[in-house]
Amino acid sequence: PPQGVYSSITKSRRSYPMKMSSHVEPEVLLEKVGRAGVITLNRPKVLNALNLTMIRQIYPQLRKWENDNDTDIVIIKGDGGKAFCAGGDIRAVTEAGKVGDSLAQDFFREEYILNDAIGSCRKPYIALIDGITMGGGVGLSVHGRFRVATEKTLFAMPETAIGLFPDVGGGYFLPRLRGRLGLFLALTGFRLKGRDVHRAGVATHFVESKKVQKLKLFSSGSVEGIMQNLKADDSEFAKKQSETLSKMSPTSLKITYKQLQAGASLSLRDVLVMEYRLCQACMRGCDFYEGVRAVLVDRDQNPRWSPSTLEEVSEQRVQQCFSSLGERDLTF
């Protein structure tokens, strides 16, 4: 995944003096335009990465507009021209998880509650996914009634590369894509671009970016079976995807496979309960921290997964990740 997805991008400090200003740009803009409630993600320097503060601003306003007779639709978009939302602020969550800070629970819990609110919103919810849309950005868009892609849209769920799984309701929408496309996207983190986002069913509509601005595959079987199918295919595409899978966390791949199998027959709300259990299992494990280190911190792109092979990841180990958290389970 590109550097900066999921997390803040470190910008080099300018070498010339800058005027000090007490003015701080809000991270989310919430405004009424006619009878439309408009949410603008306003962190363009970090590709509109989603943090807990933003979630806590968006959720109550969405609920308010949903019950407001003067609001007919809700529109969400990203500022800056490069991204709708490139993901959640995973680096902050990682640091919290290492020291037992409650952010590791609060972020996912409140993010998933927001995902559920988007999915159940009674008003038309329109996401203008004009630019990079990954991870947490997918959660802010894909569960809404309308998702508008452009030629600049870049969609992916690349979580298995950092020892996580495609959350934010990925277990709900991915298995509902045509054929086995959702499973392919979930395991490989493959990127869909432009019109392909619409063709795949992730977006409901396609519009040229300049017009948006004016609005302001596989057979069934286990994960090992998929790997074998790819290795048996001599095409360059299959070889590339086989290499991609070999770099992903083996634990994440098996969790993701089971997540999509289960999610195919669950409601969005039940999927989010399941995914909260999974994310907390990832917080207790080691692959998530190792993946973030390799991809986002040290950037050596050489994670040392534990276990290091699919064969070493037992079914019991996977099943434990799906176990109830009791009183700590996600509730709505």
SULMOVEN-V939698 format. One record per backbone hydrogen bond with DSSP energy under -1.0 kcal/mol. CO is the residue of the C=O (numbers start at 0). NH is the residue of the N-H. If there is no record, write none. Layout:
BEGIN
CO:NH
CO:NH
END
This chain:
BEGIN
1:4
5:89
26:41
28:39
30:37
32:35
34:71
34:72
35:32
36:74
37:30
38:76
39:28
40:78
42:45
42:47
43:46
45:48
46:85
49:88
50:54
51:55
53:57
54:58
56:60
57:61
58:62
59:63
60:64
61:65
62:66
64:67
67:70
72:36
73:125
74:38
75:127
76:40
81:131
84:133
86:49
87:89
88:92
89:93
90:94
91:95
92:96
93:97
94:98
95:100
100:103
101:104
101:105
102:106
104:108
105:109
106:110
107:111
108:112
109:113
110:114
111:115
112:116
113:117
114:118
115:119
123:73
124:145
125:75
126:128
126:147
127:129
128:130
130:153
131:83
131:84
132:155
133:136
134:137
134:138
135:139
137:140
137:141
140:143
145:126
146:203
146:204
147:128
148:206
149:152
152:193
153:132
154:191
155:134
157:160
158:161
158:163
159:248
164:166
166:169
168:171
168:172
169:173
173:176
177:180
179:183
180:184
181:185
182:186
183:187
184:188
191:154
192:195
193:196
194:198
195:199
196:201
196:202
197:200
204:148
207:210
207:211
208:212
211:214
221:225
222:226
223:227
224:228
225:229
226:230
227:231
234:238
235:239
236:240
237:241
238:242
239:243
240:244
241:245
243:246
244:247
248:252
249:253
250:254
251:255
252:256
253:257
254:258
255:259
256:260
257:261
258:262
259:263
261:264
262:265
266:270
267:271
268:272
269:273
270:274
271:275
272:276
273:277
274:278
275:279
276:280
277:281
278:282
279:283
280:284
285:289
286:290
287:291
288:292
289:293
290:294
291:295
291:296
292:297
292:298
293:300
309:312
311:313
313:317
314:318
315:319
318:321
319:322
324:327
325:328
END
